[in-house]
Amino acid sequence: MGLMDRVRDQAAQLAQKTQEAAQEGRVMLDQAQARRRADAMFRDLGAAVYAERTGRGGPDGAAKIDRLVKALSRQEAEQGLGDSSGQPSSKEDSDPGPSAKQGGDPPPSAKKGSGPQTTSMP
C-alpha cells in the first residue's frame, strides 16, 4: 500500500469521525432544546393547576390546562421530553420520580419517628 493510499484512508476515517461527532452534537442540542421546551410547559402547567386549585384560575383555566397537557403529549411523542435517549421514553424505561411512585418508601417526613424536630431553647 502506497503512502497516498494510507493518507486517503486516514482522511476518510477522520471525515467519518467528524461526521459522527457532529451528529452527536446535533442530538445533544436537540435534547437540550426539547428539555427546555418541556420544562417551560411543565412550569406553565403547574402554575395553571395551582391557580385553578386555589380558586385563582381565570375563566379559561381548564382550557389552558388542557392545551398544555396536549402540547406536552405532542412534544413527548415527537421529540421526547429531553431524556438521554433522544426518543420518547416508555413507562418501563423511565423512573417516574418520587411523587409518581406507588408503594415503596414514604417520604422522610412520613416515616415513623421522623416528625418535626424540636429543640428547646434555654
N, C-alpha and C positions, 0 to 999 in steps of 0.2 A: 504494500500500500504506500502510495507516494505521500509526500508531505502535503500537497494540495488536497488530497482526499481526506487526510486527517483533519486539516483545518476546516474543510467543508462539514465534516461530521460534527466537529466541536461547535461550529457556528449553528448548525441545525439543532443540536442539543441545547445550546444556550437560548436560541429563539423559542424552543418548546418550553423551557423552564420559565422564561419571561412571560409567555402567554399564560402558563398555569398560575404564576404569581399574580398577574393582572386579573385573571378570573377570580381567584381567591379574594383579592381586594374588592372587586365588584360585589361579590357575595356578602362580604363583611359590611360594606357600605349599605347594601340593600337591607340587611338585617338591622343595622342601626337605625335606618330611616323607618322601617316597619315598627321597631320598638318605640321610637319617639312618637309616631302617629298613634299607636295603640295606647301608650302612656297618656297622651293628651285626651284621647277618647275615654279611657278609664277614669281619669280625673274629672272630666266633664260629667260622666255618668254618675260618679259618686256624689258630686255636688248636686246634681239634679235629683237623685234619690234622697239625699239628705234634706234638701229643701222640701220635697214632696212629703216626706215622713214627718217633718217638723211643722207642717202646715204653712210653709212659706213658699210653696211652689206656685207658680203662676197658673193661669188657666190652660196653658199649653204644656204643663209639666209632664203629664203622662205621655203626650205625643213626643216630647223631646227625649224622654227615656226610651221610648220605642225606637225612635230614629237612631239613637246612639247604640242600642243593642243590635239593630240591623247593620249599622255601619261596622261595628266590631266583628260581627259574624262574617260580613263580607271581607273585611281585612284579613281575618283568620283563614278563611277559605282561599283567598287569592295569594296572600304573601306570608301567612303565618303572623304571629304576634311578636316577631323578632327573636324567636328561640334560636338556639345554636345550630339546629339542623337546617334552617332556612326553609323548611317545609312546615305546613300546618301540623301541629302535634296532636296525636290521638290521646285519648284518656289513659290508655295503658302506659304510654311512654312518658307522660308528664307527671310531675309532682304537683298536686292541686294546691299545695300550700296549707298552712296550719288552719286557716279559717274554713276550708272546704273539707278537711278530713273528718270522717265519721269514726267514732270509736277512738282507739289509740289513747295516748296520754292526754289528760286535760291540761289546760294552760297552767303555768306555775301558780297563779293566783287562786285556782280552784282546787289545788291539791290539799289534802288533809294536813292540818298543822302549818300551813303556809299563809295564814291570814295576815292582815296588816301588822307590820312590825311596829311596836311602840317602844319608846324609850322614856324612862322617867327622868325628868329634869329636877335637880335639887333645888 
